[in-house]
Amino acid sequence: MWALKKYSGAVWMIAVWHFVHLVLILFLLLIGFVDWFYIPLSFKWKHLGASAHEFLISPVLYCIAGIVHRSFFSECSNKL
């Protein structure tokens, strides 16, 4: 988050960053509540939750945001 703030035009990336994290955290909470209170989930759902958790703590989203930001702003600077 602090690294994204150094770019002056990265407000949209911060919004996307927060949206993706919010959706994945809500998904993890939902499958956790379903597993805890209603029915035990299958291995496939638990594996999907583990994959979502790994995606949240990995730098993949940061790298994707950097690539998109670099390609977007390099195209804008080339047009000028």
mmCIF file of the N, C-alpha and C atoms, coordinates in Angstrom:
data_MODEL
# 
_entry.id   MODEL 
# 
loop_
_atom_site.group_PDB 
_atom_site.id 
_atom_site.type_symbol 
_atom_site.label_atom_id 
_atom_site.label_alt_id 
_atom_site.label_comp_id 
_atom_site.label_asym_id 
_atom_site.label_entity_id 
_atom_site.label_seq_id 
_atom_site.pdbx_PDB_ins_code 
_atom_site.Cartn_x 
_atom_site.Cartn_y 
_atom_site.Cartn_z 
_atom_site.occupancy 
_atom_site.B_iso_or_equiv 
_atom_site.pdbx_formal_charge 
_atom_site.auth_seq_id 
_atom_site.auth_comp_id 
_atom_site.auth_asym_id 
_atom_site.auth_atom_id 
_atom_site.pdbx_PDB_model_num 
ATOM 1   N N  . MET A 1 1  ? 0.827   -1.187  0.000   1.00 0.00 ? 1  MET A N  1 
ATOM 2   C CA . MET A 1 1  ? 0.000   0.000   0.000   1.00 0.00 ? 1  MET A CA 1 
ATOM 3   C C  . MET A 1 1  ? 0.868   1.246   0.000   1.00 0.00 ? 1  MET A C  1 
ATOM 4   N N  . TRP A 1 2  ? 1.907   1.254   0.820   1.00 0.00 ? 2  TRP A N  1 
ATOM 5   C CA . TRP A 1 2  ? 2.789   2.424   0.857   1.00 0.00 ? 2  TRP A CA 1 
ATOM 6   C C  . TRP A 1 2  ? 3.538   2.567   -0.459  1.00 0.00 ? 2  TRP A C  1 
ATOM 7   N N  . ALA A 1 3  ? 3.868   1.445   -1.081  1.00 0.00 ? 3  ALA A N  1 
ATOM 8   C CA . ALA A 1 3  ? 4.575   1.496   -2.350  1.00 0.00 ? 3  ALA A CA 1 
ATOM 9   C C  . ALA A 1 3  ? 3.674   2.050   -3.443  1.00 0.00 ? 3  ALA A C  1 
ATOM 10  N N  . LEU A 1 4  ? 2.370   1.769   -3.378  1.00 0.00 ? 4  LEU A N  1 
ATOM 11  C CA . LEU A 1 4  ? 1.451   2.289   -4.389  1.00 0.00 ? 4  LEU A CA 1 
ATOM 12  C C  . LEU A 1 4  ? 1.224   3.790   -4.234  1.00 0.00 ? 4  LEU A C  1 
ATOM 13  N N  . LYS A 1 5  ? 1.376   4.313   -3.004  1.00 0.00 ? 5  LYS A N  1 
ATOM 14  C CA . LYS A 1 5  ? 1.147   5.734   -2.772  1.00 0.00 ? 5  LYS A CA 1 
ATOM 15  C C  . LYS A 1 5  ? 2.228   6.612   -3.390  1.00 0.00 ? 5  LYS A C  1 
ATOM 16  N N  . LYS A 1 6  ? 3.396   6.044   -3.695  1.00 0.00 ? 6  LYS A N  1 
ATOM 17  C CA . LYS A 1 6  ? 4.462   6.871   -4.246  1.00 0.00 ? 6  LYS A CA 1 
ATOM 18  C C  . LYS A 1 6  ? 4.159   7.329   -5.677  1.00 0.00 ? 6  LYS A C  1 
ATOM 19  N N  . TYR A 1 7  ? 3.269   6.613   -6.350  1.00 0.00 ? 7  TYR A N  1 
ATOM 20  C CA . TYR A 1 7  ? 2.839   7.034   -7.677  1.00 0.00 ? 7  TYR A CA 1 
ATOM 21  C C  . TYR A 1 7  ? 1.696   8.033   -7.516  1.00 0.00 ? 7  TYR A C  1 
ATOM 22  N N  . SER A 1 8  ? 1.807   9.174   -8.146  1.00 0.00 ? 8  SER A N  1 
ATOM 23  C CA . SER A 1 8  ? 0.766   10.190  -7.978  1.00 0.00 ? 8  SER A CA 1 
ATOM 24  C C  . SER A 1 8  ? -0.531  9.804   -8.676  1.00 0.00 ? 8  SER A C  1 
ATOM 25  N N  . GLY A 1 9  ? -0.459  9.063   -9.758  1.00 0.00 ? 9  GLY A N  1 
ATOM 26  C CA . GLY A 1 9  ? -1.660  8.699   -10.500 1.00 0.00 ? 9  GLY A CA 1 
ATOM 27  C C  . GLY A 1 9  ? -2.159  7.300   -10.180 1.00 0.00 ? 9  GLY A C  1 
ATOM 28  N N  . ALA A 1 10 ? -1.805  6.767   -9.027  1.00 0.00 ? 10 ALA A N  1 
ATOM 29  C CA . ALA A 1 10 ? -2.129  5.381   -8.705  1.00 0.00 ? 10 ALA A CA 1 
ATOM 30  C C  . ALA A 1 10 ? -3.362  5.254   -7.821  1.00 0.00 ? 10 ALA A C  1 
ATOM 31  N N  . VAL A 1 11 ? -4.233  6.231   -7.826  1.00 0.00 ? 11 VAL A N  1 
ATOM 32  C CA . VAL A 1 11 ? -5.438  6.155   -7.001  1.00 0.00 ? 11 VAL A CA 1 
ATOM 33  C C  . VAL A 1 11 ? -6.319  4.994   -7.445  1.00 0.00 ? 11 VAL A C  1 
ATOM 34  N N  . TRP A 1 12 ? -6.403  4.760   -8.713  1.00 0.00 ? 12 TRP A N  1 
ATOM 35  C CA . TRP A 1 12 ? -7.230  3.666   -9.211  1.00 0.00 ? 12 TRP A CA 1 
ATOM 36  C C  . TRP A 1 12 ? -6.638  2.314   -8.806  1.00 0.00 ? 12 TRP A C  1 
ATOM 37  N N  . MET A 1 13 ? -5.300  2.224   -8.745  1.00 0.00 ? 13 MET A N  1 
ATOM 38  C CA . MET A 1 13 ? -4.691  0.957   -8.340  1.00 0.00 ? 13 MET A CA 1 
ATOM 39  C C  . MET A 1 13 ? -4.955  0.666   -6.870  1.00 0.00 ? 13 MET A C  1 
ATOM 40  N N  . ILE A 1 14 ? -4.939  1.686   -6.049  1.00 0.00 ? 14 ILE A N  1 
ATOM 41  C CA . ILE A 1 14 ? -5.224  1.497   -4.626  1.00 0.00 ? 14 ILE A CA 1 
ATOM 42  C C  . ILE A 1 14 ? -6.673  1.049   -4.442  1.00 0.00 ? 14 ILE A C  1 
ATOM 43  N N  . ALA A 1 15 ? -7.588  1.630   -5.230  1.00 0.00 ? 15 ALA A N  1 
ATOM 44  C CA . ALA A 1 15 ? -8.993  1.225   -5.149  1.00 0.00 ? 15 ALA A CA 1 
ATOM 45  C C  . ALA A 1 15 ? -9.170  -0.232  -5.581  1.00 0.00 ? 15 ALA A C  1 
ATOM 46  N N  . VAL A 1 16 ? -8.511  -0.629  -6.656  1.00 0.00 ? 16 VAL A N  1 
ATOM 47  C CA . VAL A 1 16 ? -8.586  -2.027  -7.115  1.00 0.00 ? 16 VAL A CA 1 
ATOM 48  C C  . VAL A 1 16 ? -7.958  -2.950  -6.080  1.00 0.00 ? 16 VAL A C  1 
ATOM 49  N N  . TRP A 1 17 ? -6.841  -2.528  -5.508  1.00 0.00 ? 17 TRP A N  1 
ATOM 50  C CA . TRP A 1 17 ? -6.149  -3.312  -4.483  1.00 0.00 ? 17 TRP A CA 1 
ATOM 51  C C  . TRP A 1 17 ? -7.086  -3.587  -3.308  1.00 0.00 ? 17 TRP A C  1 
ATOM 52  N N  . HIS A 1 18 ? -7.739  -2.523  -2.819  1.00 0.00 ? 18 HIS A N  1 
ATOM 53  C CA . HIS A 1 18 ? -8.654  -2.678  -1.694  1.00 0.00 ? 18 HIS A CA 1 
ATOM 54  C C  . HIS A 1 18 ? -9.861  -3.541  -2.053  1.00 0.00 ? 18 HIS A C  1 
ATOM 55  N N  . PHE A 1 19 ? -10.380 -3.370  -3.259  1.00 0.00 ? 19 PHE A N  1 
ATOM 56  C CA . PHE A 1 19 ? -11.541 -4.142  -3.690  1.00 0.00 ? 19 PHE A CA 1 
ATOM 57  C C  . PHE A 1 19 ? -11.214 -5.633  -3.746  1.00 0.00 ? 19 PHE A C  1 
ATOM 58  N N  . VAL A 1 20 ? -10.086 -5.981  -4.347  1.00 0.00 ? 20 VAL A N  1 
ATOM 59  C CA . VAL A 1 20 ? -9.695  -7.391  -4.462  1.00 0.00 ? 20 VAL A CA 1 
ATOM 60  C C  . VAL A 1 20 ? -9.485  -8.001  -3.083  1.00 0.00 ? 20 VAL A C  1 
ATOM 61  N N  . HIS A 1 21 ? -8.806  -7.273  -2.204  1.00 0.00 ? 21 HIS A N  1 
ATOM 62  C CA . HIS A 1 21 ? -8.584  -7.798  -0.855  1.00 0.00 ? 21 HIS A CA 1 
ATOM 63  C C  . HIS A 1 21 ? -9.892  -7.935  -0.086  1.00 0.00 ? 21 HIS A C  1 
ATOM 64  N N  . LEU A 1 22 ? -10.771 -6.970  -0.215  1.00 0.00 ? 22 LEU A N  1 
ATOM 65  C CA . LEU A 1 22 ? -12.054 -7.036  0.480   1.00 0.00 ? 22 LEU A CA 1 
ATOM 66  C C  . LEU A 1 22 ? -12.881 -8.225  0.002   1.00 0.00 ? 22 LEU A C  1 
ATOM 67  N N  . VAL A 1 23 ? -12.944 -8.430  -1.298  1.00 0.00 ? 23 VAL A N  1 
ATOM 68  C CA . VAL A 1 23 ? -13.721 -9.549  -1.848  1.00 0.00 ? 23 VAL A CA 1 
ATOM 69  C C  . VAL A 1 23 ? -13.140 -10.884 -1.397  1.00 0.00 ? 23 VAL A C  1 
ATOM 70  N N  . LEU A 1 24 ? -11.823 -11.024 -1.442  1.00 0.00 ? 24 LEU A N  1 
ATOM 71  C CA . LEU A 1 24 ? -11.219 -12.296 -1.042  1.00 0.00 ? 24 LEU A CA 1 
ATOM 72  C C  . LEU A 1 24 ? -11.355 -12.546 0.456   1.00 0.00 ? 24 LEU A C  1 
ATOM 73  N N  . ILE A 1 25 ? -11.227 -11.508 1.268   1.00 0.00 ? 25 ILE A N  1 
ATOM 74  C CA . ILE A 1 25 ? -11.394 -11.689 2.713   1.00 0.00 ? 25 ILE A CA 1 
ATOM 75  C C  . ILE A 1 25 ? -12.839 -12.044 3.045   1.00 0.00 ? 25 ILE A C  1 
ATOM 76  N N  . LEU A 1 26 ? -13.797 -11.398 2.385   1.00 0.00 ? 26 LEU A N  1 
ATOM 77  C CA . LEU A 1 26 ? -15.199 -11.747 2.603   1.00 0.00 ? 26 LEU A CA 1 
ATOM 78  C C  . LEU A 1 26 ? -15.485 -13.179 2.155   1.00 0.00 ? 26 LEU A C  1 
ATOM 79  N N  . PHE A 1 27 ? -14.875 -13.610 1.060   1.00 0.00 ? 27 PHE A N  1 
ATOM 80  C CA . PHE A 1 27 ? -15.027 -14.985 0.599   1.00 0.00 ? 27 PHE A CA 1 
ATOM 81  C C  . PHE A 1 27 ? -14.478 -15.967 1.632   1.00 0.00 ? 27 PHE A C  1 
ATOM 82  N N  . LEU A 1 28 ? -13.301 -15.661 2.176   1.00 0.00 ? 28 LEU A N  1 
ATOM 83  C CA . LEU A 1 28 ? -12.713 -16.532 3.194   1.00 0.00 ? 28 LEU A CA 1 
ATOM 84  C C  . LEU A 1 28 ? -13.572 -16.584 4.449   1.00 0.00 ? 28 LEU A C  1 
ATOM 85  N N  . LEU A 1 29 ? -14.108 -15.440 4.855   1.00 0.00 ? 29 LEU A N  1 
ATOM 86  C CA . LEU A 1 29 ? -14.994 -15.424 6.020   1.00 0.00 ? 29 LEU A CA 1 
ATOM 87  C C  . LEU A 1 29 ? -16.270 -16.213 5.763   1.00 0.00 ? 29 LEU A C  1 
ATOM 88  N N  . LEU A 1 30 ? -16.818 -16.089 4.562   1.00 0.00 ? 30 LEU A N  1 
ATOM 89  C CA . LEU A 1 30 ? -18.040 -16.808 4.221   1.00 0.00 ? 30 LEU A CA 1 
ATOM 90  C C  . LEU A 1 30 ? -17.833 -18.317 4.265   1.00 0.00 ? 30 LEU A C  1 
ATOM 91  N N  . ILE A 1 31 ? -16.777 -18.807 3.630   1.00 0.00 ? 31 ILE A N  1 
ATOM 92  C CA . ILE A 1 31 ? -16.574 -20.255 3.653   1.00 0.00 ? 31 ILE A CA 1 
ATOM 93  C C  . ILE A 1 31 ? -16.190 -20.726 5.057   1.00 0.00 ? 31 ILE A C  1 
ATOM 94  N N  . GLY A 1 32 ? -15.548 -19.861 5.839   1.00 0.00 ? 32 GLY A N  1 
ATOM 95  C CA . GLY A 1 32 ? -15.243 -20.219 7.215   1.00 0.00 ? 32 GLY A CA 1 
ATOM 96  C C  . GLY A 1 32 ? -16.495 -20.339 8.061   1.00 0.00 ? 32 GLY A C  1 
ATOM 97  N N  . PHE A 1 33 ? -17.430 -19.384 7.915   1.00 0.00 ? 33 PHE A N  1 
ATOM 98  C CA . PHE A 1 33 ? -18.687 -19.449 8.667   1.00 0.00 ? 33 PHE A CA 1 
ATOM 99  C C  . PHE A 1 33 ? -19.540 -20.632 8.235   1.00 0.00 ? 33 PHE A C  1 
ATOM 100 N N  . VAL A 1 34 ? -19.580 -20.904 6.944   1.00 0.00 ? 34 VAL A N  1 
ATOM 101 C CA . VAL A 1 34 ? -20.354 -22.060 6.466   1.00 0.00 ? 34 VAL A CA 1 
ATOM 102 C C  . VAL A 1 34 ? -19.757 -23.342 7.031   1.00 0.00 ? 34 VAL A C  1 
ATOM 103 N N  . ASP A 1 35 ? -18.440 -23.452 7.011   1.00 0.00 ? 35 ASP A N  1 
ATOM 104 C CA . ASP A 1 35 ? -17.786 -24.658 7.523   1.00 0.00 ? 35 ASP A CA 1 
ATOM 105 C C  . ASP A 1 35 ? -17.970 -24.780 9.029   1.00 0.00 ? 35 ASP A C  1 
ATOM 106 N N  . TRP A 1 36 ? -17.924 -23.705 9.735   1.00 0.00 ? 36 TRP A N  1 
ATOM 107 C CA . TRP A 1 36 ? -17.995 -23.752 11.197  1.00 0.00 ? 36 TRP A CA 1 
ATOM 108 C C  . TRP A 1 36 ? -19.419 -23.974 11.712  1.00 0.00 ? 36 TRP A C  1 
ATOM 109 N N  . PHE A 1 37 ? -20.395 -23.279 11.115  1.00 0.00 ? 37 PHE A N  1 
ATOM 110 C CA . PHE A 1 37 ? -21.751 -23.286 11.668  1.00 0.00 ? 37 PHE A CA 1 
ATOM 111 C C  . PHE A 1 37 ? -22.734 -24.220 10.964  1.00 0.00 ? 37 PHE A C  1 
ATOM 112 N N  . TYR A 1 38 ? -22.572 -24.455 9.671   1.00 0.00 ? 38 TYR A N  1 
ATOM 113 C CA . TYR A 1 38 ? -23.605 -25.197 8.942   1.00 0.00 ? 38 TYR A CA 1 
ATOM 114 C C  . TYR A 1 38 ? -23.185 -26.609 8.569   1.00 0.00 ? 38 TYR A C  1 
ATOM 115 N N  . ILE A 1 39 ? -22.337 -26.724 7.584   1.00 0.00 ? 39 ILE A N  1 
ATOM 116 C CA . ILE A 1 39 ? -21.930 -28.049 7.111   1.00 0.00 ? 39 ILE A CA 1 
ATOM 117 C C  . ILE A 1 39 ? -20.415 -28.064 6.905   1.00 0.00 ? 39 ILE A C  1 
ATOM 118 N N  . PRO A 1 40 ? -19.803 -29.200 7.108   1.00 0.00 ? 40 PRO A N  1 
ATOM 119 C CA . PRO A 1 40 ? -18.377 -29.289 6.784   1.00 0.00 ? 40 PRO A CA 1 
ATOM 120 C C  . PRO A 1 40 ? -18.176 -29.194 5.270   1.00 0.00 ? 40 PRO A C  1 
ATOM 121 N N  . LEU A 1 41 ? -17.214 -28.402 4.880   1.00 0.00 ? 41 LEU A N  1 
ATOM 122 C CA . LEU A 1 41 ? -16.960 -28.215 3.454   1.00 0.00 ? 41 LEU A CA 1 
ATOM 123 C C  . LEU A 1 41 ? -16.087 -29.329 2.905   1.00 0.00 ? 41 LEU A C  1 
ATOM 124 N N  . SER A 1 42 ? -16.204 -29.530 1.612   1.00 0.00 ? 42 SER A N  1 
ATOM 125 C CA . SER A 1 42 ? -15.391 -30.547 0.953   1.00 0.00 ? 42 SER A CA 1 
ATOM 126 C C  . SER A 1 42 ? -13.947 -30.052 0.825   1.00 0.00 ? 42 SER A C  1 
ATOM 127 N N  . PHE A 1 43 ? -13.090 -30.964 0.460   1.00 0.00 ? 43 PHE A N  1 
ATOM 128 C CA . PHE A 1 43 ? -11.680 -30.627 0.297   1.00 0.00 ? 43 PHE A CA 1 
ATOM 129 C C  . PHE A 1 43 ? -11.491 -29.578 -0.795  1.00 0.00 ? 43 PHE A C  1 
ATOM 130 N N  . LYS A 1 44 ? -12.296 -29.636 -1.839  1.00 0.00 ? 44 LYS A N  1 
ATOM 131 C CA . LYS A 1 44 ? -12.157 -28.678 -2.945  1.00 0.00 ? 44 LYS A CA 1 
ATOM 132 C C  . LYS A 1 44 ? -12.404 -27.245 -2.468  1.00 0.00 ? 44 LYS A C  1 
ATOM 133 N N  . TRP A 1 45 ? -13.420 -27.043 -1.632  1.00 0.00 ? 45 TRP A N  1 
ATOM 134 C CA . TRP A 1 45 ? -13.700 -25.702 -1.116  1.00 0.00 ? 45 TRP A CA 1 
ATOM 135 C C  . TRP A 1 45 ? -12.601 -25.239 -0.171  1.00 0.00 ? 45 TRP A C  1 
ATOM 136 N N  . LYS A 1 46 ? -12.110 -26.147 0.660   1.00 0.00 ? 46 LYS A N  1 
ATOM 137 C CA . LYS A 1 46 ? -11.025 -25.794 1.576   1.00 0.00 ? 46 LYS A CA 1 
ATOM 138 C C  . LYS A 1 46 ? -9.755  -25.460 0.807   1.00 0.00 ? 46 LYS A C  1 
ATOM 139 N N  . HIS A 1 47 ? -9.503  -26.196 -0.261  1.00 0.00 ? 47 HIS A N  1 
ATOM 140 C CA . HIS A 1 47 ? -8.339  -25.911 -1.098  1.00 0.00 ? 47 HIS A CA 1 
ATOM 141 C C  . HIS A 1 47 ? -8.497  -24.563 -1.798  1.00 0.00 ? 47 HIS A C  1 
ATOM 142 N N  . LEU A 1 48 ? -9.708  -24.252 -2.234  1.00 0.00 ? 48 LEU A N  1 
ATOM 143 C CA . LEU A 1 48 ? -9.958  -22.949 -2.850  1.00 0.00 ? 48 LEU A CA 1 
ATOM 144 C C  . LEU A 1 48 ? -9.721  -21.822 -1.847  1.00 0.00 ? 48 LEU A C  1 
ATOM 145 N N  . GLY A 1 49 ? -10.130 -22.017 -0.607  1.00 0.00 ? 49 GLY A N  1 
ATOM 146 C CA . GLY A 1 49 ? -9.873  -21.033 0.434   1.00 0.00 ? 49 GLY A CA 1 
ATOM 147 C C  . GLY A 1 49 ? -8.387  -20.875 0.720   1.00 0.00 ? 49 GLY A C  1 
ATOM 148 N N  . ALA A 1 50 ? -7.661  -21.983 0.726   1.00 0.00 ? 50 ALA A N  1 
ATOM 149 C CA . ALA A 1 50 ? -6.214  -21.918 0.944   1.00 0.00 ? 50 ALA A CA 1 
ATOM 150 C C  . ALA A 1 50 ? -5.522  -21.188 -0.205  1.00 0.00 ? 50 ALA A C  1 
ATOM 151 N N  . SER A 1 51 ? -5.999  -21.406 -1.420  1.00 0.00 ? 51 SER A N  1 
ATOM 152 C CA . SER A 1 51 ? -5.422  -20.706 -2.568  1.00 0.00 ? 51 SER A CA 1 
ATOM 153 C C  . SER A 1 51 ? -5.705  -19.210 -2.497  1.00 0.00 ? 51 SER A C  1 
ATOM 154 N N  . ALA A 1 52 ? -6.912  -18.844 -2.078  1.00 0.00 ? 52 ALA A N  1 
ATOM 155 C CA . ALA A 1 52 ? -7.245  -17.426 -1.928  1.00 0.00 ? 52 ALA A CA 1 
ATOM 156 C C  . ALA A 1 52 ? -6.390  -16.786 -0.839  1.00 0.00 ? 52 ALA A C  1 
ATOM 157 N N  . HIS A 1 53 ? -6.152  -17.516 0.238   1.00 0.00 ? 53 HIS A N  1 
ATOM 158 C CA . HIS A 1 53 ? -5.300  -17.002 1.315   1.00 0.00 ? 53 HIS A CA 1 
ATOM 159 C C  . HIS A 1 53 ? -3.864  -16.803 0.828   1.00 0.00 ? 53 HIS A C  1 
ATOM 160 N N  . GLU A 1 54 ? -3.339  -17.758 0.081   1.00 0.00 ? 54 GLU A N  1 
ATOM 161 C CA . GLU A 1 54 ? -1.987  -17.625 -0.464  1.00 0.00 ? 54 GLU A CA 1 
ATOM 162 C C  . GLU A 1 54 ? -1.892  -16.452 -1.423  1.00 0.00 ? 54 GLU A C  1 
ATOM 163 N N  . PHE A 1 55 ? -2.940  -16.215 -2.215  1.00 0.00 ? 55 PHE A N  1 
ATOM 164 C CA . PHE A 1 55 ? -2.936  -15.081 -3.142  1.00 0.00 ? 55 PHE A CA 1 
ATOM 165 C C  . PHE A 1 55 ? -2.910  -13.763 -2.374  1.00 0.00 ? 55 PHE A C  1 
ATOM 166 N N  . LEU A 1 56 ? -3.605  -13.702 -1.243  1.00 0.00 ? 56 LEU A N  1 
ATOM 167 C CA . LEU A 1 56 ? -3.625  -12.471 -0.457  1.00 0.00 ? 56 LEU A CA 1 
ATOM 168 C C  . LEU A 1 56 ? -2.262  -12.128 0.125   1.00 0.00 ? 56 LEU A C  1 
ATOM 169 N N  . ILE A 1 57 ? -1.493  -13.122 0.514   1.00 0.00 ? 57 ILE A N  1 
ATOM 170 C CA . ILE A 1 57 ? -0.208  -12.833 1.132   1.00 0.00 ? 57 ILE A CA 1 
ATOM 171 C C  . ILE A 1 57 ? 0.949   -12.850 0.142   1.00 0.00 ? 57 ILE A C  1 
ATOM 172 N N  . SER A 1 58 ? 0.690   -13.196 -1.100  1.00 0.00 ? 58 SER A N  1 
ATOM 173 C CA . SER A 1 58 ? 1.756   -13.230 -2.098  1.00 0.00 ? 58 SER A CA 1 
ATOM 174 C C  . SER A 1 58 ? 1.881   -11.868 -2.788  1.00 0.00 ? 58 SER A C  1 
ATOM 175 N N  . PRO A 1 59 ? 3.019   -11.591 -3.401  1.00 0.00 ? 59 PRO A N  1 
ATOM 176 C CA . PRO A 1 59 ? 3.205   -10.316 -4.096  1.00 0.00 ? 59 PRO A CA 1 
ATOM 177 C C  . PRO A 1 59 ? 2.661   -10.313 -5.525  1.00 0.00 ? 59 PRO A C  1 
ATOM 178 N N  . VAL A 1 60 ? 1.864   -11.293 -5.886  1.00 0.00 ? 60 VAL A N  1 
ATOM 179 C CA . VAL A 1 60 ? 1.370   -11.396 -7.258  1.00 0.00 ? 60 VAL A CA 1 
ATOM 180 C C  . VAL A 1 60 ? 0.525   -10.183 -7.640  1.00 0.00 ? 60 VAL A C  1 
ATOM 181 N N  . LEU A 1 61 ? -0.394  -9.786  -6.763  1.00 0.00 ? 61 LEU A N  1 
ATOM 182 C CA . LEU A 1 61 ? -1.250  -8.642  -7.074  1.00 0.00 ? 61 LEU A CA 1 
ATOM 183 C C  . LEU A 1 61 ? -0.433  -7.364  -7.203  1.00 0.00 ? 61 LEU A C  1 
ATOM 184 N N  . TYR A 1 62 ? 0.590   -7.212  -6.363  1.00 0.00 ? 62 TYR A N  1 
ATOM 185 C CA . TYR A 1 62 ? 1.454   -6.046  -6.443  1.00 0.00 ? 62 TYR A CA 1 
ATOM 186 C C  . TYR A 1 62 ? 2.210   -6.029  -7.771  1.00 0.00 ? 62 TYR A C  1 
ATOM 187 N N  . CYS A 1 63 ? 2.708   -7.177  -8.213  1.00 0.00 ? 63 CYS A N  1 
ATOM 188 C CA . CYS A 1 63 ? 3.430   -7.248  -9.491  1.00 0.00 ? 63 CYS A CA 1 
ATOM 189 C C  . CYS A 1 63 ? 2.506   -6.943  -10.664 1.00 0.00 ? 63 CYS A C  1 
ATOM 190 N N  . ILE A 1 64 ? 1.299   -7.484  -10.623 1.00 0.00 ? 64 ILE A N  1 
ATOM 191 C CA . ILE A 1 64 ? 0.335   -7.213  -11.690 1.00 0.00 ? 64 ILE A CA 1 
ATOM 192 C C  . ILE A 1 64 ? -0.004  -5.731  -11.734 1.00 0.00 ? 64 ILE A C  1 
ATOM 193 N N  . ALA A 1 65 ? -0.209  -5.118  -10.565 1.00 0.00 ? 65 ALA A N  1 
ATOM 194 C CA . ALA A 1 65 ? -0.512  -3.688  -10.517 1.00 0.00 ? 65 ALA A CA 1 
ATOM 195 C C  . ALA A 1 65 ? 0.651   -2.862  -11.056 1.00 0.00 ? 65 ALA A C  1 
ATOM 196 N N  . GLY A 1 66 ? 1.877   -3.252  -10.744 1.00 0.00 ? 66 GLY A N  1 
ATOM 197 C CA . GLY A 1 66 ? 3.046   -2.537  -11.258 1.00 0.00 ? 66 GLY A CA 1 
ATOM 198 C C  . GLY A 1 66 ? 3.176   -2.641  -12.766 1.00 0.00 ? 66 GLY A C  1 
ATOM 199 N N  . ILE A 1 67 ? 2.915   -3.825  -13.306 1.00 0.00 ? 67 ILE A N  1 
ATOM 200 C CA . ILE A 1 67 ? 2.991   -4.006  -14.761 1.00 0.00 ? 67 ILE A CA 1 
ATOM 201 C C  . ILE A 1 67 ? 1.921   -3.190  -15.461 1.00 0.00 ? 67 ILE A C  1 
ATOM 202 N N  . VAL A 1 68 ? 0.702   -3.229  -14.934 1.00 0.00 ? 68 VAL A N  1 
ATOM 203 C CA . VAL A 1 68 ? -0.388  -2.454  -15.537 1.00 0.00 ? 68 VAL A CA 1 
ATOM 204 C C  . VAL A 1 68 ? -0.103  -0.960  -15.438 1.00 0.00 ? 68 VAL A C  1 
ATOM 205 N N  . HIS A 1 69 ? 0.397   -0.527  -14.295 1.00 0.00 ? 69 HIS A N  1 
ATOM 206 C CA . HIS A 1 69 ? 0.704   0.896   -14.110 1.00 0.00 ? 69 HIS A CA 1 
ATOM 207 C C  . HIS A 1 69 ? 1.811   1.337   -15.065 1.00 0.00 ? 69 HIS A C  1 
ATOM 208 N N  . ARG A 1 70 ? 2.848   0.541   -15.178 1.00 0.00 ? 70 ARG A N  1 
ATOM 209 C CA . ARG A 1 70 ? 3.960   0.894   -16.059 1.00 0.00 ? 70 ARG A CA 1 
ATOM 210 C C  . ARG A 1 70 ? 3.514   0.948   -17.521 1.00 0.00 ? 70 ARG A C  1 
ATOM 211 N N  . SER A 1 71 ? 2.727   -0.024  -17.944 1.00 0.00 ? 71 SER A N  1 
ATOM 212 C CA . SER A 1 71 ? 2.286   -0.037  -19.341 1.00 0.00 ? 71 SER A CA 1 
ATOM 213 C C  . SER A 1 71 ? 1.289   1.080   -19.612 1.00 0.00 ? 71 SER A C  1 
ATOM 214 N N  . PHE A 1 72 ? 0.439   1.399   -18.655 1.00 0.00 ? 72 PHE A N  1 
ATOM 215 C CA . PHE A 1 72 ? -0.542  2.470   -18.845 1.00 0.00 ? 72 PHE A CA 1 
ATOM 216 C C  . PHE A 1 72 ? 0.133   3.833   -18.925 1.00 0.00 ? 72 PHE A C  1 
ATOM 217 N N  . PHE A 1 73 ? 1.041   4.107   -18.012 1.00 0.00 ? 73 PHE A N  1 
ATOM 218 C CA . PHE A 1 73 ? 1.674   5.415   -18.009 1.00 0.00 ? 73 PHE A CA 1 
ATOM 219 C C  . PHE A 1 73 ? 2.763   5.547   -19.056 1.00 0.00 ? 73 PHE A C  1 
ATOM 220 N N  . SER A 1 74 ? 3.365   4.480   -19.505 1.00 0.00 ? 74 SER A N  1 
ATOM 221 C CA . SER A 1 74 ? 4.332   4.589   -20.603 1.00 0.00 ? 74 SER A CA 1 
ATOM 222 C C  . SER A 1 74 ? 3.603   4.894   -21.907 1.00 0.00 ? 74 SER A C  1 
ATOM 223 N N  . GLU A 1 75 ? 2.374   4.355   -22.089 1.00 0.00 ? 75 GLU A N  1 
ATOM 224 C CA . GLU A 1 75 ? 1.603   4.693   -23.270 1.00 0.00 ? 75 GLU A CA 1 
ATOM 225 C C  . GLU A 1 75 ? 1.175   6.150   -23.252 1.00 0.00 ? 75 GLU A C  1 
ATOM 226 N N  . CYS A 1 76 ? 0.820   6.676   -22.074 1.00 0.00 ? 76 CYS A N  1 
ATOM 227 C CA . CYS A 1 76 ? 0.416   8.075   -21.966 1.00 0.00 ? 76 CYS A CA 1 
ATOM 228 C C  . CYS A 1 76 ? 1.597   8.999   -22.225 1.00 0.00 ? 76 CYS A C  1 
ATOM 229 N N  . SER A 1 77 ? 2.793   8.650   -21.747 1.00 0.00 ? 77 SER A N  1 
ATOM 230 C CA . SER A 1 77 ? 3.948   9.502   -21.961 1.00 0.00 ? 77 SER A CA 1 
ATOM 231 C C  . SER A 1 77 ? 4.424   9.440   -23.408 1.00 0.00 ? 77 SER A C  1 
ATOM 232 N N  . ASN A 1 78 ? 4.224   8.311   -24.097 1.00 0.00 ? 78 ASN A N  1 
ATOM 233 C CA . ASN A 1 78 ? 4.582   8.200   -25.493 1.00 0.00 ? 78 ASN A CA 1 
ATOM 234 C C  . ASN A 1 78 ? 3.670   9.006   -26.387 1.00 0.00 ? 78 ASN A C  1 
ATOM 235 N N  . LYS A 1 79 ? 2.413   9.179   -25.988 1.00 0.00 ? 79 LYS A N  1 
ATOM 236 C CA . LYS A 1 79 ? 1.464   9.942   -26.789 1.00 0.00 ? 79 LYS A CA 1 
ATOM 237 C C  . LYS A 1 79 ? 1.750   11.436  -26.740 1.00 0.00 ? 79 LYS A C  1 
ATOM 238 N N  . LEU A 1 80 ? 2.385   11.888  -25.661 1.00 0.00 ? 80 LEU A N  1 
ATOM 239 C CA . LEU A 1 80 ? 2.673   13.315  -25.521 1.00 0.00 ? 80 LEU A CA 1 
ATOM 240 C C  . LEU A 1 80 ? 3.840   13.639  -26.352 1.00 0.00 ? 80 LEU A C  1 
# 
